[in-house]
Amino acid sequence: MTDSGGEIYDLGYRNYDGPRLGRSYAVRSLLTMSVRNTFGLGRGTMAKFLAFGLTLFAFIPAIAQLVIGAIVPVEDFTFVAPEELFGSIQVILVLFVAAMASELVGNDRRNNTLVLYFSRPIEKEDYVLAKIGALTVALLALTLLPQLLLFLGNWMGAGDGSTWIGDNWNDLFPIVAAALLVSGQLASCGILVAALVTKRAFALVSVLGGMLVSWIATEIVVDLTDAGGGSVPVVLLSPLHVARGATLVLFGAVPEVSPFGESGGDMTVGALNLPGTVWIVAIVAHIAIFAGFAVRKYQRSV
């Protein structure tokens, strides 16, 4: 009887002895990859078309202002003021958030890659904050870049560039601050809603519907209460109203409502007559609350 003994093969496996890049590198890599995915890089043609198409639409008001400014002196005509730009592209921003938030969260859930992420030196809160950060960075392409293009175009088109920049350089702070706050708020809200809905298609509809429906419902409440004190909590819960109020405050453009109920700008923000700090605190609170609930959702269910 032949004794068939076992054999040992040296397959050349060895422990990894390279640099351990750690948690911060993993988070940065996830953030970078998520930004690329947002714009469809490494994905199909339709994903690129949607992301870059919406981004191009966000530039239309700024481009229109520059074209008109080349014909009409910029001092004599303003197609869209800096504080009005976010309002003019509000629907585009919501569409972008709805589409991209559902992709950023839904793809990982559909492909069952969350377990792989969390097997690395990355915590669940790191994952959520990286996704929110990626969507915020992507949104800056729609909020900050058109504003900077508008600023530079108006500067170059002014008759006296030195005088114009001396009169308008203070606009740079509200331009950057408003873009960061609005982008962070919409991104955190979108990621939270997308994380709560299991199906990617449902997540898209939920983000889109939630923001627009809350806007419409808030406007109805304000109309029914004649912008009274009872409508203040409702308005401060609406992401789009808070974003609008914070933007107007940063640019110092909150309209004054006349005794006849007319205003030179946004009726709701002006009619409530709230201190400017309330709007800034509200949008920062939105970012913290949305991000906190999103982190809590992943800590409890993943």
C-alpha positions in Angstrom: 0.0 0.0 0.0 1.5 3.2 -1.1 1.7 6.1 1.3 0.7 9.3 -0.5 2.2 12.0 1.7 1.4 15.7 1.4 3.6 18.2 -0.3 4.4 21.8 0.6 4.7 24.4 -2.1 6.3 27.8 -1.6 4.0 30.2 -3.4 6.1 33.2 -2.6 3.6 34.9 -0.3 5.1 37.4 2.1 3.9 40.1 4.4 3.5 43.7 3.1 6.5 45.7 4.3 5.8 48.9 2.4 4.6 52.2 3.9 1.4 52.2 5.9 -0.4 55.3 4.6 -3.2 55.0 7.2 -6.6 56.4 7.7 -6.1 59.9 6.3 -4.8 58.6 3.0 -7.8 56.2 2.8 -10.2 59.1 3.3 -8.5 61.3 0.8 -8.5 58.5 -1.7 -12.2 57.9 -1.2 -12.9 61.7 -1.5 -10.9 61.9 -4.7 -12.6 58.9 -6.2 -16.0 60.1 -5.3 -15.4 63.5 -6.9 -14.3 61.7 -10.1 -17.4 59.5 -10.0 -19.6 62.6 -9.5 -18.5 63.9 -12.9 -18.7 60.5 -14.6 -15.0 60.0 -14.9 -14.4 56.3 -15.2 -18.1 55.8 -15.9 -20.3 55.7 -18.9 -21.1 58.5 -21.4 -24.5 59.2 -20.0 -23.0 59.9 -16.5 -20.6 62.4 -18.0 -23.2 64.0 -20.2 -25.5 64.5 -17.2 -22.9 66.0 -14.9 -21.2 68.3 -17.4 -24.5 69.2 -19.0 -25.9 70.5 -15.7 -22.7 72.2 -14.9 -22.8 74.0 -18.3 -26.4 75.1 -17.6 -25.2 76.6 -14.3 -22.9 78.9 -16.3 -25.5 80.3 -18.6 -26.5 83.3 -16.4 -22.9 84.3 -15.9 -22.1 83.9 -19.6 -25.2 85.8 -20.6 -24.1 88.7 -18.3 -20.7 88.7 -19.9 -22.1 88.7 -23.4 -24.5 91.5 -22.6 -21.8 93.4 -20.8 -19.6 93.3 -23.9 -22.4 95.2 -25.7 -23.8 97.3 -22.9 -21.4 99.0 -20.4 -21.4 96.9 -17.2 -22.1 100.0 -15.1 -25.4 100.5 -16.9 -26.8 97.0 -17.1 -26.8 94.0 -14.8 -28.5 90.8 -16.1 -27.9 88.9 -12.9 -26.4 90.3 -9.7 -24.0 88.1 -7.7 -26.5 87.6 -4.9 -29.2 86.5 -7.5 -27.1 83.9 -9.2 -27.9 81.0 -6.8 -31.6 81.8 -7.1 -31.4 81.8 -10.9 -29.8 78.3 -11.0 -31.7 76.9 -8.0 -33.5 74.1 -9.9 -30.2 73.1 -11.6 -28.5 72.8 -8.2 -31.3 70.6 -6.9 -31.2 68.4 -10.0 -27.4 68.0 -9.7 -27.7 67.1 -6.0 -30.5 64.6 -6.6 -28.7 62.9 -9.4 -25.2 62.8 -7.9 -26.2 62.0 -4.3 -28.1 58.9 -5.4 -25.1 57.8 -7.5 -22.5 58.4 -4.8 -24.4 56.4 -2.2 -26.5 54.1 -4.3 -23.6 52.6 -6.3 -21.7 51.4 -3.2 -24.9 49.9 -1.7 -25.8 48.2 -5.0 -22.3 46.8 -5.5 -21.9 45.7 -1.9 -18.6 47.6 -1.5 -19.3 49.1 1.9 -17.8 46.0 3.6 -14.6 46.5 1.6 -14.4 50.1 2.6 -14.8 49.4 6.3 -12.3 46.6 6.2 -9.7 49.3 5.7 -8.5 51.9 8.3 -11.6 54.0 7.6 -14.5 54.6 9.9 -18.1 54.9 9.0 -18.1 58.6 9.8 -15.1 59.0 7.4 -17.1 57.4 4.6 -20.1 59.7 5.1 -18.0 62.9 5.4 -16.0 61.9 2.4 -19.2 61.5 0.3 -20.5 64.9 1.6 -17.1 66.5 0.9 -17.0 65.1 -2.6 -20.5 66.4 -3.5 -19.6 69.7 -1.9 -16.5 70.0 -4.1 -18.5 69.0 -7.2 -21.2 71.6 -6.4 -18.5 74.3 -6.2 -18.2 73.9 -9.9 -21.8 75.1 -10.2 -21.8 77.7 -7.4 -18.3 79.2 -7.1 -16.9 79.0 -10.6 -19.7 80.9 -12.3 -19.5 83.6 -9.7 -15.7 83.9 -10.2 -16.3 84.0 -14.0 -18.9 86.7 -13.6 -16.5 88.7 -11.3 -13.5 88.5 -13.6 -15.6 89.2 -16.7 -17.2 92.3 -15.1 -13.7 93.5 -14.0 -12.2 93.0 -17.5 -15.2 94.6 -19.2 -15.2 97.7 -16.9 -14.1 101.0 -18.5 -11.7 101.6 -15.6 -10.5 98.3 -14.2 -8.7 99.8 -11.3 -11.7 101.8 -10.1 -14.0 98.8 -10.6 -11.8 96.4 -8.6 -11.4 98.9 -5.8 -15.2 99.3 -5.6 -16.0 95.6 -5.8 -13.2 93.5 -4.4 -15.2 93.1 -1.1 -17.6 90.9 -3.1 -15.0 88.1 -3.1 -15.6 87.1 0.5 -19.4 86.7 0.2 -18.9 85.0 -3.2 -16.6 82.3 -1.6 -18.5 82.0 1.7 -21.9 81.7 0.1 -20.7 79.1 -2.4 -19.1 77.0 0.4 -22.2 77.2 2.7 -24.8 76.5 0.0 -22.8 73.7 -1.5 -22.1 72.1 1.9 -25.8 72.4 2.9 -27.2 70.9 -0.3 -24.6 68.2 -0.3 -25.2 67.1 3.2 -29.0 67.1 2.7 -28.7 65.1 -0.5 -26.4 62.5 1.0 -28.7 62.1 4.0 -31.8 61.6 1.9 -30.0 59.2 -0.5 -28.7 57.2 2.4 -32.2 56.8 3.9 -33.7 55.4 0.7 -32.6 51.9 -0.4 -33.3 52.1 -4.1 -31.2 54.5 -6.2 -34.1 55.6 -8.4 -36.2 56.3 -5.3 -33.3 58.3 -3.8 -33.1 60.5 -6.8 -36.9 61.3 -6.7 -36.8 61.7 -2.9 -34.0 64.3 -3.0 -35.6 66.2 -5.8 -39.1 66.0 -4.5 -38.1 66.7 -0.9 -36.3 70.0 -1.6 -38.8 71.3 -4.1 -41.9 70.2 -2.1 -40.5 71.8 1.0 -39.9 75.0 -0.9 -43.5 75.1 -2.2 -45.0 74.1 1.1 -43.1 76.8 2.9 -44.2 79.4 0.5 -47.8 78.4 1.1 -47.4 78.6 4.8 -45.8 82.0 4.6 -48.7 83.3 2.3 -51.3 81.9 4.7 -49.7 83.5 7.7 -48.8 86.8 6.0 -45.1 86.1 6.9 -46.0 86.2 10.5 -43.9 84.9 13.4 -45.6 81.5 13.2 -44.0 80.9 9.8 -40.4 81.4 11.0 -39.8 77.8 12.2 -41.2 76.5 8.9 -39.0 78.7 6.8 -35.9 77.8 8.9 -36.6 74.1 8.2 -36.6 74.6 4.4 -33.1 74.1 2.9 -33.7 76.3 -0.1 -35.1 79.1 1.9 -32.2 79.0 4.4 -29.7 78.9 1.6 -31.4 81.9 0.0 -31.5 83.9 3.3 -27.9 83.2 4.1 -26.8 84.2 0.6 -28.7 87.5 0.8 -27.2 88.2 4.3 -23.7 87.6 3.1 -24.1 90.0 0.2 -25.9 92.5 2.3 -28.8 92.4 0.0 -31.7 91.4 2.2 -34.7 93.4 0.8 -36.5 95.9 2.9 -40.3 95.4 2.8 -42.3 98.5 2.4 -45.5 99.3 4.3 -47.4 98.3 1.2 -45.9 94.7 1.3 -43.5 95.2 -1.6 -39.8 94.4 -1.6 -36.9 94.8 -3.9 -35.9 91.2 -3.8 -36.9 88.0 -2.1 -40.3 88.6 -0.4 -40.1 85.8 2.2 -36.6 86.6 3.5 -37.3 90.3 3.7 -40.8 89.9 5.2 -39.6 87.8 8.1 -37.2 90.6 9.2 -34.9 88.2 11.0 -31.4 89.2 12.2 -28.7 88.2 9.6 -27.0 85.9 12.1 -30.1 83.8 12.3 -29.7 82.8 8.6 -26.0 82.1 8.9 -26.5 80.0 12.1 -29.4 78.2 10.4 -27.4 77.1 7.3 -24.5 76.0 9.5 -26.9 74.0 11.7 -28.4 72.4 8.6 -25.0 71.1 7.5 -24.2 69.8 11.0 -27.7 68.2 11.5 -27.8 66.6 8.0 -24.3 65.2 8.3 -24.9 64.0 11.9 -28.0 62.1 10.9 -26.3 60.6 7.9 -23.4 59.4 10.1 -25.8 58.0 12.6 -27.7 56.1 9.9 -24.5 54.3 8.8 -23.3 53.6 12.3 -26.6 51.9 13.2 -27.4 50.0 10.0 -24.1 49.1 8.3 
